[in-house]
Amino acid sequence: MAAPVSAQGETAAETGAIVQEGGRLTVPAGPEGPVTLRFRATLPAGVTGPVETRVTLPLTNWPAGGWTDHRTAERIDSTCSVGGGAFEACAWRGTSLTDDTGPARVLIDLPVVEASGTLDFAVTLDLSDDLGWIGSLDAPVELKDASGTVVARGAVGLDVVESVPAADARGAVHARDNDGVLWRYEATGKADRSLTPRKRIGGGWNIYSEIVQLTPTTAAGTGDLVALDMGGVLWFYQGTGDPAAPFASRVRATGGGGIPEGADYTTIASNGEGGLVARDKAGVLWNFEQNDEAYPRFKPRVRVGGGWNIYTEIAAFGDGLVARDAAGVLWKYNASSSGSASTPYAARWKVGGGWNDYNDIVGTEELGRWSHTELIAQGIDGNLWAYDAKPSGFGYAPGSTRTNIGWGWDIYNAVI
């Protein structure tokens, strides 16, 4: 077949083709590990010498939050192989603030190779979990000879998808209905923070006045609960690591030098370090640090301070506590740097008002995809809301934006 002729009567250089092996490639953004992009370039007859190969990601849907070509390139790890050779480290780069002209792009230059009739390329792609926004694209591929002439051109199809975080990185929420049955919901790991359909854990949980997470419960079946019965006895439910039966049989956690039997506490919460805090009727907050020995589970109590009866709700949240006062204002107590059992928290600071719209407020493990703790709130109207955590000082605080993750939750008298 004769080479095409230009309008000036000159013979135009023939351009080879790119064929992607296996069709479009699904690329997970997350912990699944790398996948391999493979393609073959067919060069025109007569091409000799070194050949340079470039793959470009034509990104135009830049999300908010300071995303740039350079930041994106840093979050893609790759190795490259040419002609069936060993894989070598190769790096993506951004083009802004460089000598490259045109709009900002993310691209990779593969190892230079000597021309041949066909050239096979393989590129591993390992994307961080915050790159799911890339979506589907057709990535241009160009091969140039030593003179800069394009000798092959085409595109490869990439479909970047958000991966599902591992089960131990996804939270689990529990709720008790009016019949005393405990139900379990697991985070799906989707960006909308949706939960799986509920699973029945068992009945008889209405004997408890308080049930809280001692350590964060997860979709993997890990995480412990503690429950305070009407007689002031505290019970410990250890996580089993089995999502189908996530808690072992209860074990008494009071007495023997730990929490005194029959103590009249109105609220309990995790202290964020595997221990417990409890408020008594006088409004004094007590700290029960975790015991290094198996029993008693907690060290003798240490007085934190008085005045905590101004709060209608106290809940563990990440590194510290959140507390709601009678006016509906939510306050955050970050963990202190003192290391002292008597001063576990820094001075409080105001999160915001309007929190009297909720019956229950609970800190949980991450429900979405961004590896932060979250605060869920059960509305008086039965809606369930999630507040993603935002960095605040040396800890985290609930963000200002809430996401509706459920409705009909007014059938429950406790959310855990």
URGINOR-V310349 format. One line per field, one symbol per residue. ss: DSSP state (h for helix, s for strand, l for the rest). phi: phi as a letter, one per 40 degrees, with the letter a starting at -180 (. if undefined). psi: psi as a letter, one per 20 degrees, with the letter a starting at -180 (. if undefined). A space follows every 10 residues. Layout:
ss->???
phi->???
psi->???
//
This chain:
ss->llllslllll sllllsssss llllsssssl llllssssss ssllllllls ssssssslll llllllllhh hhhhlsssss sslllllsss ssssllllll lllllsssss sssslllsss ssssssslll lhhhlsssss ssssllllls ssssssssss ssllllhhhl ssssssslll lsssssslll llllslllss ssllhhhsss sssllllsll llllsssssl lllsssslsl llhhhlslll sslsllllsl llllssssss lllllsssss llllssssls lllllllsll lssssllhhh ssssssslls ssssslllls ssslslllll llllslllss ssllhhhsss ssssllllll lllssssssl lllsssssss ssllssssss ssssssllhh hssssl
phi->.cccbcccgc ccccbcbbbc cggdbcbcbi cchcbbcbab bbcccgcbgc bbbbbbcccb cdcchgcbcc ccdccbbabb bbggcccbca bcacbcgbcc cgccbbabbc dcbccadbbb bbbcbbbccc bccdgcabcc bbbbcccgcc baaaabcbbc bcccdddcbb cbbbabcccg ccbbbbccgc ccgcbcdcbc cicgcccbca bbccbdcbcc gchbbbbbcc cgccbbbccc gbdcacbcdc bcbbgggccc cgccccabac cgbgbababc ccgccbbbcc ccccaccbcd cbccicgccc bcabacagca bbabcccgcc bbbcccccgc ccbcbcdcac cicgcccbca bacbcdcbbb gbcbbbbccd cgcbbbbccb dagcabbccc bbbcbaagcc cbbabb
psi->pqqqprhjjq pqpqprrppp pjaqppoqnb jhrqrpppqp ppqqqipraq pqppppompi lprrkkprhg hghijopqqq ppkjaqpqpq pqqqiqkaip raqprprpor pqqqqrgqpp qpoqpoqrij jhigbpqooq pppqahijpp iqqbqqppnp qprpqqhijp rppqqprijj ppqppqpijq hjkqqrqqpp grajjjiphp pqpgqpqrii jrqqqqppri jjppqpopqh johhmiprqq ppirrkicpq qjpnphqqqq jikiaqqppr hijppqpnqp phrhpqhqrq qppgrajiji pippqqodic qqpprhijpp qpoqprjhjp himiqrqqqp grajjiiqhq ppprrphdjj kqrrpqpoqh jiqpqpoqqq pocjbqqpri pqpojrrjji iqjpp.
//
